[in-house]
């Protein structure tokens, strides 16, 4: 068995309730809405056990999250692995929560980074990552 095929789910970490759930990306510093909603509604989803996923443009990733505070507001910091137009990629990011609004920045390793604003809400489930090709 290839170690990359083993999914480890932490059972000793919890997601901060302030971040838990789905956040619809409303704006991004680098891309307009037509771009960031290219393959479906752009979003961040924070699940139980400090894990999550996101989608924007043709980038989809799985997140490993840590929680804390910044300036008295709930903070999430995360690393992520995923795909950009079917090419493996990774990165990191952070966000703070104030009520039903999340603001932060996401970084693509050796690539772009962008500030974003998201609002708490439901979005469609991510499509399957493999086998897709989309341009920016």
C-alpha positions in Angstrom: 0.0 0.0 0.0 1.2 3.5 -0.9 1.5 5.8 2.2 -0.2 8.5 0.1 -3.4 6.4 0.0 -3.8 6.3 3.8 -6.1 8.9 5.1 -5.4 9.9 8.7 -8.3 11.5 10.6 -7.3 13.1 13.8 -9.5 12.1 16.7 -7.9 14.4 19.3 -8.6 17.7 17.6 -11.9 19.6 17.3 -13.0 22.3 14.9 -13.7 25.6 16.6 -17.5 26.1 16.5 -17.0 29.7 15.1 -15.5 28.2 11.9 -17.5 25.0 11.6 -19.6 24.7 8.5 -19.5 26.1 4.9 -18.4 29.5 4.0 -19.3 30.9 0.5 -16.5 33.0 -1.0 -17.9 36.4 -1.8 -14.8 38.2 -3.0 -11.2 37.6 -3.7 -8.4 40.1 -4.1 -6.9 38.5 -7.2 -9.8 37.1 -9.1 -13.4 38.2 -9.9 -16.5 36.2 -9.2 -16.7 34.7 -12.7 -13.2 33.4 -12.2 -13.4 32.1 -8.7 -16.8 30.4 -9.4 -15.4 28.7 -12.6 -16.2 25.1 -11.6 -19.0 25.8 -9.1 -19.6 28.0 -6.1 -16.3 28.9 -4.4 -16.2 27.9 -0.8 -14.4 26.8 2.3 -15.9 24.0 4.4 -14.6 23.3 7.9 -15.6 19.8 9.1 -15.2 17.9 12.4 -11.7 16.9 13.6 -10.1 20.0 12.4 -10.3 19.0 8.7 -11.9 20.8 5.7 -12.0 21.4 2.0 -12.3 24.3 -0.4 -12.8 25.2 -4.0 -12.1 28.3 -6.1 -11.3 28.7 -9.8 -10.0 25.2 -10.8 -8.2 24.8 -7.4 -9.6 22.2 -4.9 -7.9 21.2 -1.7 -8.2 19.3 1.6 -7.2 21.3 4.7 -5.6 20.4 8.0 -6.6 23.1 10.4 -5.4 24.7 13.7 -7.5 27.1 15.7 -6.7 30.0 18.0 -7.3 33.8 18.3 -6.1 36.9 16.6 -7.0 40.3 18.0 -9.7 38.6 20.1 -11.3 37.0 17.1 -11.5 33.3 16.2 -8.6 32.3 14.0 -8.1 29.3 11.7 -4.7 28.5 10.2 -4.4 25.7 7.7 -2.1 23.8 5.4 -3.7 22.1 2.3 -3.0 19.7 -0.5 -5.1 19.3 -3.6 -5.2 20.0 -7.3 -5.0 23.0 -9.7 -6.4 22.0 -13.1 -5.5 18.4 -12.3 -2.0 19.2 -11.3 -1.0 18.3 -7.7 -0.4 21.4 -5.6 -0.4 22.5 -1.9 -0.3 25.6 0.2 -1.4 27.3 3.4 -3.8 29.9 4.6 -5.5 31.6 7.5 -8.8 33.3 8.3 -10.5 35.2 11.1 -14.2 35.0 11.9 -16.4 37.9 12.9 -20.0 36.8 13.2 -21.1 35.3 9.8 -18.1 36.8 7.9 -14.7 35.2 7.4 -11.7 37.1 6.0 -8.3 35.7 5.3 -5.6 34.8 2.8 -4.9 31.6 0.9 -1.4 30.8 -0.6 -0.6 28.4 -3.4 2.9 26.9 -3.0 5.1 28.6 -5.6 2.1 30.4 -7.0 -0.5 33.0 -6.4 -1.9 34.2 -3.1 -5.1 36.1 -2.5 -7.1 37.7 0.3 -10.7 36.6 0.5 -14.0 37.3 2.2 -16.6 34.6 2.7 -20.1 34.5 4.3 -21.5 31.6 6.2 -23.9 29.5 4.0 -24.5 26.4 2.1 -23.0 25.6 -1.4 -23.1 22.6 -3.7 -20.8 19.7 -3.0 -17.4 19.8 -4.8 -17.1 17.9 -8.0 -14.6 15.0 -8.4 -11.1 16.4 -8.8 -9.5 13.9 -11.1 -10.1 13.8 -14.8 -11.1 17.4 -15.2 -9.4 20.1 -17.3 -10.5 23.8 -17.0 -8.7 26.9 -17.9 -8.5 30.1 -15.8 
